[in-house]
Amino acid sequence: MRFFALKGSEELGAAAARALAIELDPHEERDFEDGEHKARPLVSVRGEDVYVLHSLAGSAGASANDKLCKLLFFLATCKENGANRVTAVVPYLAYARKDRQTKARDPVTMRYVAQLFEAVGTDRIVTLVVHNFAAFQNAFRCESIHLDSRKLFAPLIGKLAGDLPVTIFSPDGGGVKRAQLLKEALEAETGMEIGFGFMEKRRSRNVVSGELFAGDVGDAAVFIVDDLIGTGGTMLRAALACRERGARTVHAIATHGLFGKGANVLFGSQAIDRIIVTDSVPSAALVKADCPAARLDIQPIGPLIGEAIRRLHTQGSISELIGIED
């Protein structure tokens, strides 16, 4: 087996490698003055089972497009040089939110990205909590593995809730299934009855509307669950609605903490007690470093990714790892 982590994802790759009890394999990346790029493995990949990790959230140093292009080229290079199988490990998959047409002549970018991975010979893609699981599975014709973060969050929810009753809450209708799965996982683990709720959200031309609110959050510890936090507007809107209806504490949970422009409003609001994300992208750690007082908890995903790679390499059970029933 060979395991590489591209520039910008080295820390997460190193954490996954430690879980595997191996070292990351060396590779070279070069940026040229005209903006072009070259990357190559510095060890032989011929006949190997190759895993390449890169999270595709844009950053100040590289856009999502830059990272996607570099990952595609590196996967193709491994295939070109005789790799037996090439797996793209993409904790945050760029463009996964654009999975359908919502306006006339809209692109379906999720499907186009899938076609790019397939075009360079990717045998398998592994990702973590995409925006729409069904759209992700249907976009790819190569093998697709979707990892879940429920087991990472469950212990922390119990700790933060204390003696209060717990309600799992979706900030929009599209995330209801995600929230339900977390609710069921908590009930199975604790044997307790967990409350549930959601609210309506419609977005058109960047204007958010919808007032429907379902669920009893009064005197409860509410955990608002989403796949990602961008600016934080969706989370803050839901948190304020829960507070207005008597929630005792409100916590925001998301797998991917992108924390783009405007997220400082989320961190400055008293409506949310804690924000919980994973280290799937580097931005969460940057926020924590710049503002140590931020009410932010970061759950590591390196062990989960490492275990997934180990099971894939040894033909182990991924379903057992993420808790899918037989």
C-alpha positions as semicolon CSV with decimal commas, in nm:
position;residue;x (nm);y (nm);z (nm)
1;M;0,000;0,000;0,000
2;R;0,106;0,358;-0,072
3;F;-0,048;0,657;0,108
4;F;0,004;1,019;0,000
5;A;-0,136;1,348;0,133
6;L;-0,114;1,652;-0,093
7;K;-0,006;2,001;0,011
8;G;-0,262;2,158;0,244
9;S;-0,381;1,823;0,375
10;E;-0,055;1,699;0,527
11;E;-0,165;1,725;0,892
12;L;-0,483;1,528;0,836
13;G;-0,290;1,277;0,626
14;A;-0,029;1,237;0,898
15;A;-0,304;1,173;1,157
16;A;-0,458;0,905;0,936
17;A;-0,114;0,752;0,876
18;R;-0,052;0,735;1,253
19;A;-0,379;0,546;1,292
20;L;-0,251;0,303;1,031
21;A;0,089;0,281;1,204
22;I;0,264;0,382;0,881
23;E;0,440;0,690;0,742
24;L;0,309;0,904;0,461
25;D;0,486;0,823;0,136
26;P;0,701;1,105;-0,006
27;H;0,600;1,303;-0,310
28;E;0,706;1,620;-0,490
29;E;0,487;1,922;-0,571
30;R;0,614;2,213;-0,777
31;D;0,438;2,538;-0,869
32;F;0,569;2,725;-1,173
33;E;0,575;3,099;-1,233
34;D;0,302;3,080;-1,498
35;G;0,063;2,914;-1,250
36;E;0,108;2,560;-1,375
37;H;0,183;2,272;-1,141
38;K;0,358;1,937;-1,132
39;A;0,336;1,660;-0,873
40;R;0,476;1,309;-0,866
41;P;0,528;1,027;-0,617
42;L;0,889;0,982;-0,507
43;V;0,845;0,609;-0,456
44;S;0,735;0,341;-0,700
45;V;0,359;0,287;-0,720
46;R;0,369;0,007;-0,975
47;G;0,137;-0,274;-0,871
48;E;0,043;-0,090;-0,550
49;D;-0,288;-0,015;-0,380
50;V;-0,259;0,367;-0,372
51;Y;-0,451;0,610;-0,148
52;V;-0,428;0,987;-0,205
53;L;-0,578;1,223;0,054
54;H;-0,673;1,582;-0,022
55;S;-0,956;1,792;0,124
56;L;-1,098;2,027;-0,138
57;A;-1,212;2,332;0,059
58;G;-1,075;2,651;-0,090
59;S;-0,833;2,854;0,119
60;A;-0,633;3,175;0,095
61;G;-0,346;2,991;-0,073
62;A;-0,543;2,770;-0,311
63;S;-0,897;2,767;-0,445
64;A;-1,116;2,458;-0,454
65;N;-1,047;2,449;-0,829
66;D;-0,670;2,448;-0,771
67;K;-0,695;2,166;-0,520
68;L;-0,928;1,960;-0,737
69;C;-0,703;1,994;-1,041
70;K;-0,390;1,898;-0,845
71;L;-0,562;1,595;-0,694
72;L;-0,687;1,478;-1,034
73;F;-0,341;1,512;-1,188
74;F;-0,177;1,321;-0,903
75;L;-0,431;1,039;-0,926
76;A;-0,371;1,021;-1,301
77;T;0,006;1,017;-1,247
78;C;-0,022;0,719;-1,013
79;K;-0,240;0,536;-1,262
80;E;-0,004;0,626;-1,547
81;N;0,287;0,478;-1,354
82;G;0,135;0,139;-1,295
83;A;-0,071;0,163;-0,973
84;N;-0,296;-0,139;-0,944
85;R;-0,574;0,058;-0,777
86;V;-0,607;0,429;-0,697
87;T;-0,839;0,559;-0,425
88;A;-0,911;0,930;-0,379
89;V;-0,967;1,009;-0,010
90;V;-1,152;1,342;-0,013
91;P;-1,285;1,431;0,334
92;Y;-1,445;1,750;0,203
93;L;-1,566;1,713;-0,155
94;A;-1,594;2,045;-0,337
95;Y;-1,907;2,112;-0,543
96;A;-2,109;1,841;-0,365
97;R;-2,373;2,103;-0,277
98;K;-2,454;2,172;-0,641
99;D;-2,623;1,837;-0,710
100;R;-2,935;1,945;-0,900
101;Q;-3,084;2,225;-1,111
102;T;-3,264;2,489;-0,908
103;K;-3,271;2,759;-1,176
104;A;-3,304;2,748;-1,554
105;R;-2,983;2,624;-1,723
106;D;-2,816;2,550;-1,390
107;P;-2,512;2,320;-1,391
108;V;-2,517;1,989;-1,204
109;T;-2,159;2,030;-1,090
110;M;-2,150;1,728;-0,858
111;R;-2,196;1,502;-1,160
112;Y;-1,930;1,686;-1,362
113;V;-1,678;1,646;-1,080
114;A;-1,757;1,275;-1,064
115;Q;-1,690;1,247;-1,438
116;L;-1,351;1,416;-1,392
117;F;-1,247;1,165;-1,125
118;E;-1,355;0,878;-1,347
119;A;-1,180;1,025;-1,653
120;V;-0,838;1,013;-1,483
121;G;-0,885;0,649;-1,384
122;T;-0,990;0,680;-1,019
123;D;-1,103;0,338;-0,900
124;R;-1,269;0,452;-0,580
125;I;-1,354;0,770;-0,391
126;V;-1,390;0,802;-0,014
127;T;-1,553;1,109;0,137
128;L;-1,703;1,225;0,465
129;V;-2,061;1,351;0,507
130;V;-2,163;1,504;0,176
131;H;-2,452;1,747;0,139
132;N;-2,679;1,493;-0,032
133;F;-2,588;1,127;0,013
134;A;-2,817;0,998;-0,264
135;A;-2,686;1,253;-0,515
136;F;-2,327;1,157;-0,428
137;Q;-2,392;0,786;-0,477
138;N;-2,574;0,841;-0,804
139;A;-2,312;1,079;-0,947
140;F;-2,024;0,829;-0,940
141;R;-1,993;0,516;-1,149
142;C;-1,671;0,412;-0,975
143;E;-1,692;0,270;-0,623
144;S;-1,800;0,539;-0,376
145;I;-1,754;0,517;0,002
146;H;-1,939;0,761;0,229
147;L;-1,809;0,787;0,585
148;D;-2,028;0,915;0,866
149;S;-1,936;1,130;1,165
150;R;-2,219;1,027;1,401
151;K;-1,994;0,817;1,626
152;L;-1,756;1,112;1,667
153;F;-2,025;1,347;1,794
154;A;-2,234;1,117;2,015
155;P;-2,007;1,117;2,325
156;L;-1,968;1,495;2,318
157;I;-2,344;1,550;2,297
158;G;-2,398;1,357;2,620
159;K;-2,126;1,557;2,794
160;L;-2,260;1,896;2,684
161;A;-2,624;1,812;2,757
162;G;-2,561;1,716;3,119
163;D;-2,893;1,642;3,291
164;L;-3,105;1,826;3,036
165;P;-3,328;1,643;2,788
166;V;-3,171;1,632;2,441
167;T;-3,330;1,745;2,114
168;I;-3,160;1,689;1,779
169;F;-3,261;1,963;1,536
170;S;-3,225;2,011;1,161
171;P;-3,195;2,375;1,044
172;D;-3,371;2,293;0,715
173;G;-3,584;2,025;0,552
174;G;-3,296;1,890;0,346
175;G;-3,105;1,782;0,657
176;V;-3,390;1,599;0,829
177;K;-3,258;1,251;0,744
178;R;-2,908;1,341;0,869
179;A;-3,051;1,462;1,199
180;Q;-3,276;1,156;1,232
181;L;-2,979;0,923;1,191
182;L;-2,789;1,104;1,467
183;K;-3,098;1,087;1,689
184;E;-3,127;0,711;1,633
185;A;-2,755;0,659;1,701
186;L;-2,784;0,848;2,030
187;E;-3,090;0,651;2,138
188;A;-2,915;0,323;2,058
189;E;-2,606;0,425;2,253
190;T;-2,773;0,579;2,558
191;G;-3,109;0,402;2,577
192;M;-3,268;0,744;2,631
193;E;-3,552;0,904;2,441
194;I;-3,415;1,186;2,224
195;G;-3,631;1,471;2,098
196;F;-3,638;1,583;1,736
197;G;-3,724;1,897;1,544
198;F;-3,662;2,094;1,225
199;M;-3,750;2,422;1,061
200;E;-3,829;2,535;0,711
201;K;-3,569;2,712;0,499
202;R;-3,594;2,822;0,140
203;R;-3,317;3,005;-0,043
204;S;-3,373;3,189;-0,370
205;R;-3,125;3,439;-0,515
206;N;-2,947;3,434;-0,177
207;V;-3,263;3,538;0,009
208;V;-3,362;3,298;0,289
209;S;-3,726;3,252;0,389
210;G;-3,956;3,002;0,563
211;E;-4,114;3,017;0,906
212;L;-4,239;2,662;0,975
213;F;-4,097;2,522;1,301
214;A;-4,162;2,168;1,421
215;G;-4,054;2,006;1,747
216;D;-4,052;2,077;2,119
217;V;-3,727;2,244;2,228
218;G;-3,847;2,404;2,553
219;D;-3,609;2,349;2,848
220;A;-3,395;2,116;2,633
221;A;-3,033;2,099;2,525
222;V;-3,071;2,147;2,150
223;F;-2,810;2,024;1,902
224;I;-2,850;2,174;1,555
225;V;-2,697;1,936;1,300
226;D;-2,579;2,015;0,948
227;D;-2,319;1,886;0,703
228;L;-2,116;2,208;0,704
229;I;-2,092;2,561;0,834
230;G;-2,007;2,823;0,573
231;T;-2,089;3,173;0,690
232;G;-2,295;3,033;0,979
233;G;-2,617;3,209;0,879
234;T;-2,824;2,889;0,864
235;M;-2,705;2,775;1,207
236;L;-2,761;3,115;1,367
237;R;-3,111;3,144;1,221
238;A;-3,206;2,805;1,367
239;A;-3,041;2,882;1,701
240;L;-3,235;3,205;1,743
241;A;-3,560;3,025;1,661
242;C;-3,485;2,759;1,923
243;R;-3,399;3,021;2,185
244;E;-3,726;3,203;2,117
245;R;-3,909;2,877;2,193
246;G;-3,741;2,818;2,527
247;A;-3,430;2,610;2,456
248;R;-3,202;2,605;2,762
249;T;-2,881;2,549;2,567
250;V;-2,812;2,543;2,193
251;H;-2,512;2,380;2,026
252;A;-2,419;2,374;1,656
253;I;-2,277;2,052;1,510
254;A;-2,133;2,022;1,159
255;T;-1,881;1,787;1,005
256;H;-1,707;2,052;0,794
257;G;-1,620;2,389;0,949
258;L;-1,547;2,609;0,646
259;F;-1,601;2,936;0,837
260;G;-1,600;3,171;0,543
261;K;-1,652;3,546;0,531
262;G;-1,912;3,651;0,787
263;A;-1,863;3,357;1,024
264;N;-1,742;3,598;1,294
265;V;-2,109;3,683;1,354
266;L;-2,171;3,320;1,447
267;F;-1,884;3,316;1,696
268;G;-1,995;3,645;1,846
269;S;-2,356;3,541;1,903
270;Q;-2,477;3,439;2,249
271;A;-2,751;3,225;2,091
272;I;-2,507;2,935;2,046
273;D;-2,324;2,786;2,343
274;R;-2,078;2,564;2,155
275;I;-1,983;2,498;1,793
276;I;-1,860;2,146;1,717
277;V;-1,687;2,049;1,392
278;T;-1,421;1,806;1,273
279;D;-1,074;1,879;1,134
280;S;-1,178;1,771;0,783
281;V;-1,058;2,111;0,657
282;P;-0,781;2,332;0,802
283;S;-1,001;2,639;0,857
284;A;-1,134;2,520;1,195
285;A;-0,783;2,497;1,340
286;L;-0,701;2,840;1,197
287;V;-1,004;2,990;1,372
288;K;-0,902;2,825;1,698
289;A;-0,546;2,952;1,665
290;D;-0,655;3,309;1,582
291;C;-0,922;3,318;1,851
292;P;-0,845;3,075;2,137
293;A;-1,151;3,198;2,329
294;A;-1,390;3,090;2,050
295;R;-1,651;2,844;2,175
296;L;-1,530;2,584;1,928
297;D;-1,460;2,212;1,972
298;I;-1,275;2,023;1,697
299;Q;-1,314;1,647;1,672
300;P;-1,028;1,464;1,494
301;I;-1,118;1,244;1,197
302;G;-0,769;1,102;1,131
303;P;-0,841;0,776;1,317
304;L;-1,168;0,727;1,126
305;I;-1,001;0,782;0,790
306;G;-0,708;0,561;0,884
307;E;-0,939;0,279;0,990
308;A;-1,143;0,314;0,672
309;I;-0,827;0,286;0,461
310;R;-0,711;-0,017;0,659
311;R;-1,043;-0,193;0,604
312;L;-1,052;-0,108;0,235
313;H;-0,698;-0,236;0,187
314;T;-0,766;-0,561;0,376
315;Q;-1,121;-0,615;0,243
316;G;-1,272;-0,536;0,585
317;S;-1,624;-0,412;0,657
318;I;-1,696;-0,044;0,601
319;S;-2,062;-0,094;0,694
320;E;-1,958;-0,210;1,040
321;L;-1,727;0,089;1,077
322;I;-1,996;0,349;1,009
323;G;-2,283;0,160;1,169
324;I;-2,493;0,053;0,868
325;E;-2,716;-0,241;0,955
326;D;-2,700;-0,569;0,761
